[in-house]
Amino acid sequence: MTIRLTVAQALVRFLAAQHTERDGERRRLIGATWGIFGHGNVAGIGQALVEYADVMPYHQGRNEQAMVHAAVGYARQSNRLSTHAVTTSIGPGATNLVTGAALATINHLPVLLLPGDIFATRPADPVLQQLEVPYAGDVSVNDCLRPVSKYFDRVHRPEALIPAALQAMRVLTDPVDTGAVTLALPQDVQAEAYDWPEEFFAERTWAVRRPGADPAELAEAVRAVRRARRPLLIAGGGVHHSRAEDALAEFAQTTGIPVASTQAGKGSLPYDHPQDVGGIGHTGTATADALAREADLVIGVGTRYTDFTTASGTLFAGDGVRFLNLNIAPFDGHKLSGIPLVADARSALSELTEALAMHGHRVDDSYIASYTRDKTRWEQRVDTAYAADDPGVRPSQTQVLGALDAVVDGTDIVINAAGSLPGDLHKLWRARSADQYHLEYGYSCMGYEIPAAIGVKLAAPERPVWALVGDGTYLMMPTEIVTAVQEGIAIKILLVQNHGYASIGGLSESVGGERFGTAYRFRADDGSYSAAPLPVDLAANAASLGMRVLRAKTVADLRSALAQARAADTATCVYVETETADTVSGAPPAQAWWDVPVAETATRPSAVKAREEYDRHVATRRRHL
């Protein structure tokens, strides 16, 4: 039996019939489709979404990049078992997807991209928005998506959709290879009819694998842990992707091994768990970084070992330090010349715990006592950073976080990606639940927070969802506020105004750049941006887009506004002005280095001094072989 449909109609019907299953939980794979329509998709995918509105929910976006961020936020909150599709027109609509695709792929989060493409039949050449490449007639702007996609195909013929769509689903549901998947759809092919086999539309369930550990690798891992005297476990995002938090807690309780976390892994243990020692690396805690410097075994679970985690190769300084890498991806399992344990995080952690328990293995009590004391001291530093002696003054950024910390509980979800907030949050935030801390720091994309909050709220409608944004990232992409208002999605935005790029301003100062071009100020007589702050009113902007806005001038105002926002059932923004971008946030300084190259020769004293400091740190870098 066959069914006659257009390519676009067939694709929508196919997507509506795809499901995932893991641990007995079955989810629809493509929960909805985001779209902005132009001539490249309005008559194809657009018409198909109208035709099958009863089986494929639709969300209207305002910015193509933002639609991808919303889909990614939804996918992460859905434990990668469900995601959204995103359709755009050809040309600028399609190329606007590139940043979002890079973010999804770098963070190993599934999203399906359906950009329109130029005519496959080439009835006119060139057509509107076509990139003419003299040496290749089959190249379009969509080819920009190839390097940032885990799978890419251009559907030149109707029958080619069948293998392309099946391959797309395979990649979206693969815990190792998932990321952005792109099916480029020529606009004429989208509208072309074809007789499709009925089986193409049958419901399919894609099993998400949980591979266990190889016995030989597991045995070697057990030997490595038993030999270690000062082991440290680093929890990465793979712990959350695997839903391995309980297995990690059991491992930590059984062995006494302390657990530090990357930005993606924070919350793997709640902050008050006895073995949780906080963030690791450049933005980490003094407790975790001190343990890392003296560790003789580093157990990485679901981490990519980015430069922030390793302090650009300077953090793990112990003589003879070894690495045990539990990762479902062999590529990451072999990093730092480590002992690979290639398996699903939850499966392998449970196996490792059981094997160590058989030997009665546990670290020495003196080691536990030592890091427990250090953890207590760090929590006191957090208390100091959060505290505000005078509630009638304008808050620092850390006091803003302290005020938010006081009103949330384990059901709240806090989202951030860029600026100075990620560093403060990684050091200071007290994660109360496994998914409360939602930091996108694989790509650290300005503009991610607001659309991602929409996606998270769609996946968890009963929970309070906060987008934490500075003025710099807010100005990049406030457009999806309109979507939240239109759809009645009650996200909360905490908008921190510090008049510039605070994070890069501080970095610029540390590397001899003298904060050049990082402040939002008028030009002074010497041409620098050092005069009065700009008279922008971002609160008024948010209100003009339809959001309820609460202005807070003091710590006391902020506490009240946050409580009101948390209770609100409509999209609400809390606006607060902190110190300007050229003052510190109030957080403890970096506890480990990060490599940002400094001018090797310069005449300005700030750059000369910064280079001396740079050379001192570079000398401590090591390669682990």
N, C-alpha and C positions, 0 to 999 in steps of 0.2 A: 504494500500500500504506500502511496505517496500523497503528499500534501503540497499544494501549490502556494507558495508564499514568496515575498521578496526576501532578499538576503538579510535586510535589516529586521524584517518580521521574524524570520527564522532564528536569527541570533537572539532576539529578545525572548522568544519562546524557549530556546535552548537554555539560556542563562537562568530562566525562572525554574528550571527543572533540576538544577545542580545543587547538591548538598555535600556537607562534610560530616564525618563522624570520628570521634576520638573518645575513648573511655565510656562508650555508651551514649555520649551526648551527640545528637544529630542536629545540625544547623543548616539553614539555607546558606549557600555559599555567596551568592550575590543578593544582598538584602534590598538594594535599591539602586537606581541610576541617577547620577547628577548630570545636568546638562545645561549648556548654553548653545543656542542654535544660530547657525548662519547658513549660507547657501550650500556649504559642504556637508551638512547633516540634517537640515530641516525636513527635506522631503524623504529621507531615508530613515535614519534612526528616530528622528522626531515623529514622523508619521507612525512608525512601528510602536513607539511608546504610547501614542494615543490609541492605536489599535488594541494594544494589550495592557491598558492601564489597570485592568483587574488583576493581573498577575505580576506586574513589575511596577512597584512604587517609584515615583519620580520626585526629585528635589531640584528646585530652581536655584542656580548659583549666580554669582555676580562677577566672579573672577575665576579663570580656569585653574590657575595654580591653587587657589583657595579650595576649589572643589576637590582636588587631589588630597589636600591636607585634611579636609573633612572626612574623606573616605579612609585615609590612613588612621585618623583618630578613632573612627568606628572599628576598623580592623584590629587595632591594638587592644581596645577595650573588649573586643569579642574574642580575644585570645587567638587571633589569626584564623579562627574557624569560619568567619564570615567577613565579607568586605563589601564595597560598593564599586560599581562601574562609573566611569566618567566619560561623557561624550562631548566633543567640541567640533566646531567647523574646521575647515582647512586653514592654512596660513597662520596668522598670529594667534588664533585660538588654540591651534595645535602646539605651536612652539611655547606657548605659556605653560604647557604641561611639563616641560623639561625639568624645571626646578622641583616640582612635586614628585616627579618620577625618580629623580636622584635621591630625594629624601626617603622615599619608600624603599628603594633598593638598598641603600646604605643601612637602613634600619631593619632590613629583612621583614618588611611588612607588605602583605599582598594588596594590590590594587589593580583593577582592570581599566586600561585606557583605550578608548574607542574614538580616535581622531578621524575626521573626514580627510580625504586625500583627493589628489587631482584625478581627472577622468582616466580610467583604464583604457578606454577606446580612443582617446585623443581626437574627439571631433573638431576641436579647435586647439591651436597651440601657438602661444601660451594662453592659458585661461587666467582669470582673476586670481591673484595671490600665488601664482606658480613661480617657483624658483627655477630659472633656466640654467642648466649646467651643460655647457657646450660639449663636454666629453662623455656625458652619461644621460641618456634619455629617461632612465628609470629612477632617477633621484628626485625626491621631494623634500620639503622642509621636515617632514616626519622622520627622515633618516637621522635627525638630531636626537631622536629618542632611542636609537639603537644602543649606544654605550651606557645608557642609564636604565635600560630594561633588562630583565632576566630572560624575557622571551619577546621576540618581535617577529611579526609576519604582516605582509601586505596582501590582502585578499583580492587578487586580480580577477578571479572568476568565481561564480557562485559556488561551484562544487568544491572549491578550495577552502571554503569556510569550515567544512566538516573536520578535516584534520587539524586546521589551525585552531578551531575552538576547543577541540579535545586536548591539544598540546597546551593551550592556555590554561585550562583547568588543572592539568597535571602540575604545571609550575606553580600556580597559585596555591595549591594544597601541599606542596613539597616543603617540609620544615627546613631543609637545607638550602634550596634554590629559590625560595619565594622572594617576591619583590614586585616591582612594577612589571606588568605584562601589557604589551601594546599590540593591538590588532588594528592596523591602518586600513581604512575602508574607503576606497575610491567612491566618489559620490554617485557615479552612474551605476556601479555595481550594487550599491546599497539598495537602489530602487528596482533592480532587475529581478524578475520572477524566475523561479526554478521549482522543479518537482522534487521535493525532499523526501527521503525515506522516513517513514513514520517513526522508526527506531531512534532517529536523531533526537526526538523530543521526549523520549522516555526518561523517567526520573533516574538520575545517577547519584550514587553516594560514593564520595572519594574518601577513602580511609587515610587519616593522618597518622603516620607511623610513629611508633615508640621503640626504636631498636635498642636492645639491651647491649651490654658490654661484651666484647670478645673475651673469653676466659683467660687467655694469655695476657691481654692488656690489663684486665682486672687484677690478676695476680701480681703483675708488676706494680700497679698502682697501690695495692695493699702493702707491698714491701716498701715502697717509697714513703708512705705515710707512717709506717711503723718505725722506720729509721729516723724520721724527723724529730727534732727536739723543740723547734720553734716554727711550727707550720702556720701558715696564714691562708685562709680561703678567700678568694675574690669572686663575688657573685656578680655575674653580668646579666644582660637582658635575656639570655637564654633560660635563666631560671624562671622568669615570668612566662616566656613563650611556652615552656614545657609544663607550666603550673606545678613547679617542683618546690614550692615554698615549704610545704609540710615535710617533704623528704629532706630538704636542707636543714630545717629546724631539728629534725630527729638526728641527723648526722652531727650537727653542732652540739646538741645536748649529750649525745653518746660519747663523743670524742673530746669535747672541751675546746675544740679548735675555733679560734676567733674568726669572724666573718666580716670582711670589709665589702663594700659594694661600689660598682661603677655608677655613673649617672643612670644608665638603663637598668641596672640591677638593684638600685636603692628600693627599699621596701621588701626585699626578699625575706628579711627578718624584720619584725617590728622594732622600732628604735629602742624599746625597753627590754628586748630579749637579752639575756646575760651574755651571749656570745656576739652580739652585734656591736661593731666598733666604728661604724659610720663609713662615710665616703672615703675612697682611696685616690691617691694621686695628687695632681696639681690643685684641684679644688677639694681635696679630702680633709679629713680631720687629723690633728696631731697624733691621736692615738693610733689610727690605722697606718699612717705613714711611718711612724716610729717602728711599728711591728714589721712593716714591709722592708725597712732598711736592715733589719736583723734576722729576717726569716731565712731558714735553711731549706724550706720547701714552700713554694707558692702553688696553691691548688686553684687554678682558674676554672670556673664553671660557667659556661655559656658566655665567655667574654672574648672580644677581638683584640684585647691588649692595645688599645689606641694610645697615642702619645700622652694624652692627659692621664691615663691610668698608670703608665710606666714612668711618668715624669720625664718623657723624652729619653728614656733609657738610662736614667740616673737613680731611680728609686730603689731597685732591688740590689743592694750593695753588699750583702752578706757573702763571705768567702764560701765558695762552693755551692751557692744557692742553686736549687734545681726547680723545675717547673713540671707540674702534673696538670695536663689540660684536658678536662672533661668537656667535650663539645660534640654536637651532632654533625658538625661540618669538619671533615678531615683537614681542610685548609687551615682552620683555626686551631685544630687539635695539635698541629705540628709546630706552632709558633714558638719562638724563643728556644728552639731545640728541645722542647719539652717532651715528657713522656705522654704519648697520646692515649686518651681513653675515649674513643669515638663511639658515642652512644647518646641516646636521649637523656637529658639531665635528670629527670625524675627516676627513670629506670636505673640508671647507673649509680645515682646517689644512694638509692635503696640497697642496691647490691653491695656497694662499698661499705655502707653502714653495717649491714649484716655480716660481711666478712671480717670487719674490724672488731665487731662485738664478739665474735667467736674467739678472738684472741684476747678479749678484755682490754683492748687498747684505749688509752686515754692519755692526754698530755699531762705533764706534771702539774700538781696543784699550785706550785710557785709561779708558773707561767700564767695560769688563770688569775691568780691573785694580782699579778703585776698589771695585766691589761685591764682588769676590772678597776683598779685604782686609777689608771690613766683615763679610762672611760668616764669615771665619776668626775675627774677634773675637767674633762672636756665639756661635760654637760653643764658644769658651773659656768664655763665660758659662754655657752649658749644662753644660759639664763641672763648673764650680764649683757650680751648683745641684744636680747629681746626686751630687756627692762627699759622702762621710761620713768625716771624719777619725777618728772613734771608732766602730767597729762595735758597741760595747757600749751605745750610747745609743738612746733612742727616736727614730725617724726623723721628719724633716719630710716634708711631702707630696711635695716634689720629690725627696727622697731615696728615697721609695717608688717614684716613677717611674724613678729611676736604677737601683734594684734590679731592676725589671721589665725595663728596657731591656737589662740585662746578661744576662738569661736567654732572651730571645726571639730569633727570626730572622725571615726574610721570610715564613715560612709562618704565623706567628701573626697573629691578628686581634684588635684591641683596640677595645672598644665602650664608649662613654660618651655622655652626653647633657646632664647638668645638674650644678649645683653649682659649686664652685671648680675642679674638674678640667678642664673644657673650656678654660679660659683657660691653665692650666699646660700642657696637652697641645698646644694650638695653638702656643704659644711654643717648647716644648722637645722634643716627641716627634720622634724620628728615624725617620720612616717608611721602611721598607726595601722595601716592595712596594706595588703600586698599590692593593690593597684591604686593607692592614693597618690603616689608620686609619679606623675606622667611628664617626664622630661625628654624632649626630643633633642639629643645632643650628638647623634651620629652625624647630622648635617648642620645642626644648630641654625635652623632657618628662620630668620626674621619674618614675621607675618604668619607663622604657623599657629600661634596659640588660639586665636579667636575661631577660625574655621575648625581646628581640631576639637575645640570644646564643643562645637555643634555636633561633630561626629560622635564624640564620646557620650554626649547627652542623648543622642538618638539610640546608642547602644545600651545606655543605663539611665532611662528616663526618670527613675525614682530617686536618683542620687544628686546631691548638690555638686555642680561642676564649675570650677573656677579657672578662668584664663588670666594668668598674671603677665602683664605686659608693661614695658617701659614706653616712653614717648617715641623713641626711635622705631621700635618694632610696630607700635600702633600705627604710625604714619605709613608704614609699608603696606598694610592691608587691613583697614577697618571695614571693608566693603561687606563682609558677610554678617555684620550686625543687622543689615537689612533682611537677610535671610532668616536670622534668628527671630526677628520681630514678626516677619511675615508668617513663619511657621509656628509661632508660639513656643519656641524652644527657650526655656528659661535658664540660659547660661548666666553666669556671673562674671563680670570683668573687673579685675582690680588693676586700675590704670595708674601707674606711678610716673609722675612728671618730675624729671630731674634735669631737663633742659639740655639734652644732648646724648651722645653715645658714651655713657658712663664707663662701660667696660673697656671699650677701645681707648677711651681717654686715659684711663689708668694704665693700660698696657703701653700706650704711646709714651707716656711719661717715663715708664720703666725702661724703655729701649731707646731713649734719647730723642723721641719724636716730639716732645714738649707739648703734647695734647693738640697738635696742629690739626685743624679741620674736624674736631670732634664735639665742639660745643654748639648748641643752637642759640647763637647770639648775633647781634648786629656787628658789622665791621667797625673796628676802631680806626683812628686816624692813620695808624700804621698799616692798615689793610688786613689785620688779623681779625678773627672772629672772637673778640674779647670785650666787646662793649656790652650793653644791657641785654638781658635775655629777651628772646622774641616774644611778642605779646600774643602768642597763640592760645586758644582756649579749646583744648581737646575735649573737655567735658561738654562744651556747647556743641562740638562736632558730633560726639556720640549721641547727644540728645536730638540733634537734627536728623540723625539716621533712624530715630524712633525708639531709642533706648531710654529707660528710666535711669536718671543719673543722680547719685548722691555725692555731694561735695564734702570733703573732710579737710579741715585746716589744721587740726591739732590731733594729738594722740587720742584724746577723749572723743572727739568727733569721729575719728576713724573706727574706734571700737564700736560705737553706736551704729555707724553706717554699715559696717560689715555684718553686724547682727541682723539689721534690717534686710540687707541683700540676701543673706542666707535664707531668710524666711520667705522671700519674695517668690511668687509663682509666675513672674514675667521676667524677661531679660533685663538685667539691672547692672549698672556700672557704678563702682565706687572710685572716685577720682581723688587722688591725694598728691600734693606737692611735697617732695622731700628736699634734702640738700641739693645744691646744684651739682652738675656733672663733674666739677673739678674738686669735689670733696669726697672723702671716703664714705663707704656705705655703712661702716660700723662693724663689719664682720672681721674676724681674725684674719691676718694676712695669709697668703698662700703658704702651705706647709711643704710644698715640693715645687721643683722648677718646671718650666715649660719652655721649649726651644722656639723662640722667635728671633731669627738672625738679626744682629745689630750691625750697623755700618762699620766696616773694618777700618775705615779712615774717615776722619771728620775734624772740623775745627771747633765746633761748638762744644763747650765743656760737658753738657748733659750727655751727648752722644759718646764722647771719649770715656766718661765714667761708666756709662752703660756697657760699652764694649769690654772694659776691664772686668766687669761683673759677669758678662757673658762668657768670656774666656775661662773664668774660674769655674763656672758650671760645666762647660763643655768638656773640660779636662776630667770630669768625674763620670762621663758617659762610658758605658761598657756594652759590648755585644755578648749575649749569652749563647755560647757555643757548646 
